[in-house]
Amino acid sequence: MPPVLLDLLTWLFVIPGALLLIIGAVGMITLPDVFARMHGAGIIDTLGAELILIGLMFQSGLGIVTVKLALILAFVFFTSPTSTYALARACLNAGVTPKVDQEHSAAISRGGRS
């Protein structure tokens, strides 16, 4: 494959991955409680990191580096959601309750939609 095409494929994965990581960082700052922050970080950061790793795999070519990047990708794919779940369970067991919008919860208790 021509180097220009490999560079293009690399950037097509790295740039969206970096943007997703930035969105996840902004969500960590702006979301209201620990559960919303975990949701934002768990989803956005997993996909962002995987896109960057795929872009790096295109850049490294076929070799041991690509195998190592694939192993890191598999590790992130399985451990990030698992750790988010474990952290959410620990928060619930510690008595932390999610913040719920009062209007939304009142509409749900009346059986209406919000």
N, C-alpha and C positions, 0 to 999 in steps of 0.2 A: 504494500500500500504506500502511496506517496506520503512523504512527511507532512505536506500541507494538509492532506485529508485527515491524517492522524491528529494534527494540531486542531483542526476544525471540530472533530469529534470530541476531543478532550475539552475544548471550551464549551461545547454544547452541553456537556454534563457538569463541568465545574461551576460555570456561572449560575445556572439555576440552583445548584446545591448550595452555593454561597448565599444566594438570595434567600433561600429557605432557612438557612441558619441565622441570617439577620432577622428574618421575620420571627423566628423562635425566640431570639434574644429580646426583641421588642415585646413579645408576648409575655416573657418572664417578668418584665418590668411592669407592664400595664394591666395584666389580668388580676381580678380581685382577690382570689384566695388560692390556697395551696393546691387544691384539686384542679382548678382551671389552669394553673401554671403547669402542673404536671401533665395535663392533657396536651397543652400546646407544645411543651418541650418534648414529650415522648413521641409525638407524631412527626412534628416538623424536623426535629434534630435527627431522627432516625433516617428519614428520607434524604435530608440534606447531606448527611455524612455518607450515605450510600452513593448518591450521585457523584460526590467528589471522589470517592474511591473508584468508581467505575471510570471516571475521567482519567484518573491516575493510571488505571490499568491499560487504557488505550495508549498512554504516553510511554509506559514502560516496555511495551512489546511482549513477546512470548518468552517467558523465563521464570526463574525462581521468584523474582520480585512480584510478578503477576500472581503467582500462587499464594504468596504471602498476603498480598492485597485482597485476594479472594477469601482467604481465611479470616482476615480482619473484618471483611464485609459480612461474612456469615456470623461472626461473633457479635457484631453490632446489631445485626438483624434479629438475633434471638435474645440478647441480653438487655437491650434498651427497653422493649416493652415489658419484659419480665421484671426489671428493676423498678419501672414505673408502677406496675401492679403491686409489688411488694411494699413500696413506699406509701401508696394509697392505703393499703391494708393496715400498715403500721400507724398511719395518721388516724384512721377510723378506730383502731384499737386503743389509741391514746386519748380518744374523746374529741378529736377535732371534727367539727361538723362543717359541711359545705355551706357557703353563703348562698341563700336562695332569694331571689327577688320576691318581695311580698306580694306584688300584684300578680306575678306569674303563679305563685303558690295558691293565692286566693282563687284565681281562675281555674286552676286544676281541681281544687277542693269543691268548687261549684259544678264541675263537670264541663266547663266551657273550654274553648280553645283560647290560646293567647296569641 
